[in-house]
Amino acid sequence: MIQATREERYWLLRNFALGLVDHLGAIHPPIWVENLLKHPPAVYTTLFNTVRTPSGSWSPVYERPIYRDGRTIRPWELPIDERRYAIAREILIALGGSRHGREMGLPEILLTHLEESQDYFARVLLAPDPLISSYRRQGRDLRGFAESFLIPTRIASERWDDPIFN
């Protein structure tokens, strides 16, 4: 088991998410995580090919059950902001389970704090630091942040208050 502090884990997750945003070439919100599934970095191409169904759709990712508020739901049943957040969380699971992710030691680093790690990774992936900084420089505040980044309001509040920005 690889031991990492919360700060070390967050540093790794932040840089991992920001690298994926950079791969997407995103320069303004929202970050379309769905495009990451269609056009992954080369090191993950075979991973996402194994997830894809014979028809070429991403049904397994969209239909994977999510357990929330004591009930089971599927991402396609969710509003778009919640669905995107659920998919972003699942991307970390897929990447961590990939050959490259295993070689990096992601399962050992993240497993004991998996839910917290998924949440943090998804927040950074959907609302990356540079875009939040740009948003703030424009004089914009928390009002409208969730809509601009197309993320759930509760996630927007948590990301807005991230210590990196305060």
N, C-alpha and C positions, 0 to 999 in steps of 0.2 A: 504494500500500500504506500503510495506516495503522499506524504504529508504536505499540505499547503495551507497557509493562513487564508483567512477570508480576503484580505487585501491582495494576496498573490493570486488567488483564484479569480477575483474580480479583474485584476490586471490582465490575466490570460484571456478571460471571456471577452473583455472589452476589446482587446486587440484582435481577437479572433473575429468578432462581429464587425469591427471596423474594416478588417481586411476583406470580408465578404461584401460590405457596402462598396468598398473601393472597386472590387471585381465587377460589381453591377454598374459602376460608373455613375452612381446616383449623385446628383448635385442639388436636388431640391426634394422636399417631401411630397408625397409619401414614398417610402421605400417599398418597392413591389417585391416582397419576398417570394411571390409566386414565380417571378422571373429567375430567381436563384435555382428553383427546382428545374426549370426548363433549360437554363444555361449555367450549370455549376462550374466552379474552377476545375481545371483539367484533372487535378488529383482526386476529385470526387465524381467524375463522370460515370465511372462504372458503378459507383454506389447508387446514384440516382437512376441509372438504367435498370438496376435490379428492383427498384421500388416501383417503377413504371409498369403498368399492366400491358398485356399484349395489344390493347387498342391504342396505347400511347398516352392514356389519361393518367392523371395523378390521383385516381380514386382512393388508393390505400392511404395516402397522406390525408386527404380530405375526409375520409370516413373513419379514421382511427378514433376510437372512443375517447372522450374526455370526461373526467369525473369532476363535477362541480356542483356545489350546493346539495350534495347527497343524491345526485342523479347523474345518469350517463347521457351524454349528448354527443353528437358528431359535429365536426367543424362546419359542414355545409348547412347545418341547422342554425348556426349562429349568425348574428349581424356581421357585416363585413369587418368591422374593427376588431371584434372578438375572434373571428375566424383567422384573421391575419396574425393576431397574437398567438393563437393556438398553433398555427403552422410554424411560426418563428420558434416557438418552444420545441416543437417536434424536430426542427432542423438540427438543433443541438444534439438530440438523441441520435439521429441518423449519422451526423458527423462524428460523434464520439464512438459510435459502433463501427465506423468504417476502418479499413486497414490502416489508413493514415492516422486516424484518430487514436486507434489502439497503440500504434507505434509511438505517438506523442505522449501516451500515458493518460489520455483524457478520462477513460473510465475510472482509473485509480484515483485521479485527482478530484473528480466530480461526484462520484457515486454516493459518498456519505452526505453530500449536500445537493443532491440532484435537483429537487424542486426549486430551491433557492437559486441554483445555478441556471436552470432553465429560464426562470423569471427574469433574472438579471440579463442574461444573454439576449433574450427576446426584446427587452426594453431598449438595450443599446442597438440592436440590429434594426429595430423599427424607428428609433429616434436617435441617430448617431450624434456624437458630440459636436462635430463641425457644423451640422445642420441646426442643432439647437443653438449653438453660439451665434450663427448667422441670423437665426430667427430673433434672438434677443437683441442683437445689434440693430435690427430694424425697429426696435422700440416696442416689439410685441410682447405680450405677457401670457400668463397661463390661459386666459380667455382665448379660445380659438385654437389652442395648441393641440388638443386631442383631434379636432377636425382637420387641421392642417396636416398632421402626421398620420391620420386615419388609424388612431389607436384608442382603446377604451379609456374613458375619463379617469378611472381609478389608476390606470397605468401611466397616463399623462401626468397626473399629480405626483406620483412616486418618482417618475423620471425627472420632472421639473425640479424636484427637491434633492436630486442626487448631489451628494457632497462635492463632486467635482466642479459643479457650477456655483457653489456658494462659498 
